[in-house]
């Protein structure tokens, strides 16, 4: 039997690449995201793998939408082996003091609270199934380590994701649930492609930054997902080698 994964933010970027890679490696994947047409496109691309997929339009900022996602997963497949908490948004790059509360709250609701509720729902299924257990992978981002200028909402939620990862790893032990975090730096996706044209640096200038193929991220997710439950990658960083992260830029 193939294992069952839920991937949030599966309609594009890292989520799409990871979902397709999981299907190529024998996983059945529940595709969650806000745009139904993009999810269905990913499902069509994955048909050639011979694995099942299920597209469930989901807004991870809405607790009821999340609960529907996991109810559909359990109803369709009967179990859940892996959750990839990947969905996330950013806020406008404005000075911290000018960021509207509504923009801050939208990022927190999606990136942090949404991942927390997805984690809760995944644990409920994983601890009740036979055999018991499963794996949760959180997308932390390089921003879980260091901020970019004018990114307080995104950076705060990604730092908080590290706390969610550690707490889930600890609290999930008794249910045979492993939890790890992948921190990604400059994967070439539609969202990050602007970096080739230049993005603000901490020293005040705008400079282009190197990017890497998003497939490297997908391969890393598959590596983490395929580990036996008695082993866990707690933290993994995959980044464009020459991006300005290590050292002083």
C-alpha positions in Angstrom: 0.0 0.0 0.0 1.2 3.5 -0.8 1.7 5.9 2.1 -0.6 9.0 2.4 0.7 12.6 2.5 -1.1 15.9 2.9 0.8 18.8 1.3 -0.5 22.4 1.9 0.3 25.1 -0.6 0.4 22.3 -3.2 -0.7 24.4 -6.2 2.6 26.0 -7.0 6.2 26.4 -6.0 7.7 24.2 -3.3 4.4 22.6 -2.5 3.8 21.5 -6.1 7.3 20.2 -6.7 7.2 18.3 -3.4 3.8 16.8 -4.1 4.9 15.6 -7.5 8.2 14.2 -6.2 6.3 12.3 -3.4 4.0 10.8 -6.0 7.0 9.7 -8.1 8.3 7.9 -5.0 5.1 6.0 -4.4 3.1 8.3 -2.2 -0.6 9.1 -2.6 -0.9 12.8 -2.0 -3.8 15.1 -0.8 -3.2 18.4 -2.5 -4.4 21.4 -0.4 -4.4 25.0 -1.5 -6.7 28.0 -2.1 -6.9 27.7 -5.9 -8.8 24.7 -7.1 -7.7 25.0 -10.8 -4.0 24.8 -9.8 -4.5 21.8 -7.5 -6.3 20.0 -10.4 -3.4 20.8 -12.7 -0.9 19.3 -10.3 -3.2 16.2 -10.0 -3.2 15.8 -13.8 0.6 16.1 -13.8 0.9 13.4 -11.2 -1.3 10.9 -13.1 1.6 9.4 -14.9 3.1 8.2 -11.6 0.4 5.7 -11.0 -0.3 7.1 -7.6 -3.6 8.5 -6.4 -4.1 12.2 -5.5 -7.0 14.2 -4.1 -7.4 17.9 -4.6 -9.1 19.6 -1.7 -9.4 23.4 -2.0 -8.3 24.7 1.4 -7.7 28.0 3.1 -5.3 27.3 6.0 -6.3 30.6 7.6 -9.8 29.1 8.2 -10.0 26.4 10.9 -13.2 24.9 9.4 -11.5 24.6 6.0 -8.6 22.8 7.6 -10.9 20.4 9.4 -12.6 19.6 6.2 -9.2 18.8 4.6 -8.3 16.2 7.1 -11.9 14.8 7.2 -11.7 14.3 3.5 -8.3 12.7 3.8 -9.4 10.2 6.4 -12.7 9.5 4.5 -10.8 8.8 1.2 -7.7 7.0 2.4 -8.4 5.9 6.0 -5.1 7.0 7.4 -2.4 9.7 7.2 1.4 9.1 7.1 2.8 12.5 6.5 1.9 16.2 6.6 4.0 18.9 4.9 3.1 22.2 6.5 4.2 24.3 3.5 1.5 26.9 2.8 2.6 30.5 3.7 2.3 34.1 2.7 4.2 37.3 3.3 3.3 40.9 3.9 4.2 44.1 2.0 7.9 45.0 2.5 7.3 48.2 4.5 9.0 49.6 7.6 7.9 47.7 10.7 6.1 50.7 12.2 4.0 51.1 9.0 2.8 47.5 8.7 -1.0 47.4 9.1 -2.3 45.1 11.8 -4.5 43.4 9.3 -1.5 42.4 7.2 0.4 41.2 10.3 -2.6 39.1 11.4 -3.1 37.6 7.9 0.5 36.3 7.9 0.2 34.9 11.5 -3.1 33.3 10.8 -1.8 31.5 7.7 1.8 30.7 8.4 1.7 29.9 12.2 -1.9 29.3 13.3 -2.8 27.4 10.1 0.2 25.1 10.6 -0.7 24.6 14.2 -4.3 23.6 13.4 -3.1 21.3 10.6 -0.7 19.7 13.1 -3.5 19.2 15.6 -5.7 17.5 13.0 -2.8 15.4 11.7 -2.0 14.2 15.2 -5.6 13.2 15.9 -5.5 10.9 12.9 -2.0 9.6 13.4 -2.4 8.6 17.0 -5.7 6.8 16.4 -4.6 4.7 13.4 -3.0 1.3 13.2 -0.1 1.2 12.9 0.1 4.3 15.0 2.3 7.2 14.1 3.4 9.4 11.2 5.6 12.3 10.3 5.1 16.1 10.1 7.5 18.3 8.1 7.3 22.1 8.6 8.6 24.6 6.0 10.6 27.0 8.2 12.6 29.0 5.5 15.9 30.7 5.9 13.8 33.4 7.7 13.6 31.0 10.6 17.3 31.9 11.1 17.7 35.5 9.9 15.4 38.2 8.6 15.4 40.1 5.4 14.8 43.9 5.7 11.2 44.9 6.3 9.9 41.3 6.8 8.8 41.3 10.5 5.6 39.4 10.0 7.0 36.6 7.8 10.2 36.3 9.9 8.3 36.2 13.2 6.1 33.4 12.0 9.1 31.4 10.6 11.0 31.8 13.9 7.8 30.6 15.6 7.7 27.6 13.3 10.9 26.4 14.9 9.1 26.3 18.3 6.2 24.5 16.7 8.6 21.9 15.2 10.4 21.3 18.5 7.2 21.1 20.5 5.6 18.7 18.0 8.7 16.6 18.0 8.6 16.3 21.8 4.9 15.9 22.2 4.5 13.5 19.3 7.0 10.9 20.7 4.4 9.1 22.7 2.3 8.5 19.5 5.3 7.5 17.3 5.0 10.8 15.5 8.2 12.4 14.2 8.5 16.1 13.3 11.2 17.9 11.4 11.8 21.2 9.7 13.2 22.1 6.3 14.6 25.6 5.9 14.8 26.7 2.3 16.9 29.5 0.8 16.3 30.9 -2.6 14.5 28.1 -4.5 13.5 29.3 -7.9 9.7 29.5 -7.8 7.3 32.1 -9.2 7.4 33.8 -5.8 11.1 34.0 -5.6 12.1 34.6 -9.2 12.3 38.4 -8.5 15.5 37.8 -6.6 17.4 37.5 -9.9 16.5 41.1 -10.6 17.6 42.3 -7.2 16.2 42.4 -3.7 17.0 44.7 -0.7 20.1 43.8 1.4 20.7 44.5 5.0 23.4 47.1 4.1 20.8 49.1 2.2 21.5 48.3 -1.4 19.5 46.2 -3.9 21.4 43.3 -5.3 20.5 40.2 -7.4 20.8 36.9 -5.5 21.5 33.3 -6.8 18.7 30.8 -7.0 18.6 27.0 -7.1 16.3 24.6 -8.8 13.2 23.9 -6.6 13.6 20.2 -7.4 16.4 20.1 -4.8 13.9 21.1 -2.2 11.4 18.5 -3.3 14.1 15.8 -3.2 15.0 16.9 0.4 11.3 16.6 1.4 11.2 13.1 -0.1 14.3 12.1 1.8 12.8 13.3 5.1 9.5 11.7 4.4 10.9 8.3 3.5 12.9 7.9 6.7 11.6 5.2 9.1 9.7 6.5 12.1 12.5 5.5 14.5 14.8 8.1 12.7 14.1 11.8 12.2 15.7 14.8 10.4 14.9 17.5 13.0 16.3 20.4 10.9 17.6 20.5 7.3 18.8 23.6 5.5 18.9 23.5 1.7 19.9 26.7 0.0 21.5 28.3 -3.1 25.2 27.9 -2.3 26.1 31.5 -3.0 23.1 33.3 -1.5 23.9 36.0 1.1 23.1 34.0 4.3 26.3 32.5 5.8 28.7 35.1 7.1 28.1 38.8 6.5 26.4 38.6 3.1 
